[in-house]
Amino acid sequence: MKPYQANLINVLALIIMPLWALIVFEAPANDPDKSNLTALIPVVFAVILFLCNGGLKKENKFISHLAVMFTLITIIAIYMKPFSSALGDYNANNSTENIMRIVRSGIMILTGILSMITFVKSFINARKKKS
């Protein structure tokens, strides 16, 4: 798999999973005005990574490093807040909603890791071609 393909899969996951979360979100009865717009934060990173895709296709070194940086930030951010929060809530109340939160966050993390592995492999291959 080429880096731009892995990046595109990651971008799709970073768009689809938060939109899914936004669609199924129900505000708590005690706070009906509560919104779930923070679920769209991964979409912002998806847009940035999508903009990097052209440079990844052309094997631009600078764009590749930017994409790696944003992918790493995204993985860490998703793990730190939504994923760990969903795991904590699941331990307190193992409902289907919490399982789906774990699945959505897990998919975003896994596609990010896949993307990172592909980037690293491409960097290693580029280094081997140089020498």
Secondary structure as GFF3:
##gff-version 3
##sequence-region A 1 131
A	DSSP	alpha_helix	3	24	.	.	.	ID=ss1
A	DSSP	three_ten_helix	37	40	.	.	.	ID=ss2
A	DSSP	alpha_helix	41	57	.	.	.	ID=ss3
A	DSSP	alpha_helix	61	78	.	.	.	ID=ss4
A	DSSP	pi_helix	79	83	.	.	.	ID=ss5
A	DSSP	alpha_helix	84	92	.	.	.	ID=ss6
A	DSSP	alpha_helix	96	130	.	.	.	ID=ss7
###
